[in-house]
């Protein structure tokens, strides 16, 4: 059997500890499958003494993770420290500069510096494995980089943040408000004390930036992404979506359109028959529409130490087997600059929920404002009384919720129609606008 | 840019023609992603003159596909002729003997000769890519061979035959009989004139044999698989399943149990909340339960020229990039012999539908026969009158359908209880027995 692959692990949080444990437990099968043992030789973390449930005294200890990255007894560096700059970046750069393959779960680092790191890796003949950086245990990086390399991707879209999907699922199933479910999710450990990064859509955006680059051969550019979070979604929206045959999901979507490659993160009406709409709770899912394969959907755990560690192991197996592909599937210098398409240019269907004054002429005025902009309506639903108490007093003069589902139109047309409706005075508060994604 | 990869294609049916077309159409992006062009140089088929919608005069023609496999201008051989023996086997052996990588969609060949071909490939330093042989465009071969190489698989199960899933979906949604849907499927081209290979479960078994080997490191052994088809499933079973929260799917299941690795193909009650239960029509899906990743589900097109060609391209990309893994994920001589577990040893839940005489003592007799064998019942449903006319006349003395859902028990216990019930004389025809798979 060939020489072992000697691994240095920088960062021993939940994922790092899980990686150490799994490399131990699965040592025999890994050696059989890789044709060589995969062994940890060095570790680095902030605190040497913390109890992680694994014995780290067997490994060479480094206070300085950059020193680990350059240490003579290390062939491959696993970076699990996190952070888009600072020590994590220094470790990855040091390892690549030394020609050593890197495996990382660090989506923030890649979203910000992915193209530059890929160039460095290719200069030095090293690889960067980052299956763990997107959608936890789902092998979407390998699917885009390898399986679909002979395809032309039209759209990649996904539920990439388990916290948001958990919140939306419980809001829908239990009829609860965003705030109520968020508070409970924080108690249960499914949401952070400061949930902004998750519920604001920013975590999804980091992951989408990576998927876009892999799918379309563009340089990573997280700033090109239009980002909206889920905090404005109400139980009424989820109920209306349900009645109309949709579920609301926070999706990251990258799509080739006639004007360029759109990248957007926003709450999305997804048809219930679409596999991605059926994914509930913390589970993640990624859907790819590509030519010639058609539609592929991958569903699995999006977070958690073990699921993420599984993807780290997958990348380590590739390294041990000597399988090496350019980090983004083609040489970094051939990646095209990402486009920054303004959201106004987006074309698609829309869900618009209006709070409409209950007096004569309102419906006609709304219909006129849409027609003036050539917006065709697939359906109009007015809920004067319904199973939920919000705005459904039934008294004349009180505003009633009206939902419009449009056929494909432009964001500009929708926004302009809404402005006109607000000026008309029949619509009493800023409408809820949710984009529709069709399978 | 490096030397082109020169590909010889043996077999120019729907998939072969699609491969030629796609290699042309995606030539530029393939070259960018592989770092070298991928070009067809030679082809072979039964009929040189047939119109395939692609110009094959550009390629060197071989009447004899074995000569193509050995031709000097060919680096890699794509075998799309089909058949478990004869010319297809000769072509693959000739290519491997010459140290040339092979890409094939031939599940029958692999199910019968996979282990021997893998040994030959490894002796000669060649690879065998067969992503296209299982579940069409779904990248399950790569997922098991590479992504999950650091995991321990507990169970792999899947909807691996689109014809069966189409028939069961329409039977469920439209309340039609197996024969009626089959006849329609034949008219629409979703089922063959002789449908036995599909509806009898044998196609699923070939694919399952390959998945088992990849998942558990065992030698392929299609004869070790217990196979049942879908022709005995009735609309009443689908209706009862629906009422009880299940869907009936033809699954191929390979599972590590305390007694060994079970391989079985049979109609299966799947909980509706399970992603695999939600897959309707000709679509395929594969579900993997593994440690540490948890549960992964891959959904996509299971057949068709383009989806299958997509997987052929994926394997060609690996060859062009120089990525090479043992065909079954570890050296063939380390694969263990597959076990042949008799189905009697299977443990799990059961759906048993009985046709029971409508007279006093019947229920007690049935309950006694189950209890004698320590079989616990999760639910009992008696349908004296229901939405479907079958056996629901309501007249006393006529048999009525009774459905039992059991907790985990053994196949032996169930069969023995049924024999005893039949001997008691309360049960009027052979019961329907469907195994339950839980997520």
Interface residues (C-beta under 8 A of the other chain):
Chain A: X18 X22 X26 X29 X30 X32 X33 X34 X35 X131 X137 X138 X139 X142 X143 X146 X147 X148 X149 X150 X151 X152 X217 X275 X278 X279 X290 X291 X292 X293 X294 X295 X296 X297 X298 X299 X300 X301 X304 X306 X307 X309 X310 X311 X313 X314 X316 X317 X318 X321 X323 X324 X325 X326 X329 X330 X331 X334
Chain B: X18 X22 X26 X29 X30 X32 X33 X34 X35 X131 X137 X138 X139 X142 X143 X146 X147 X148 X149 X150 X151 X152 X217 X275 X278 X279 X290 X291 X292 X293 X294 X295 X296 X297 X298 X299 X300 X301 X304 X306 X307 X309 X310 X311 X313 X314 X316 X317 X318 X321 X323 X324 X325 X326 X329 X330 X331 X334
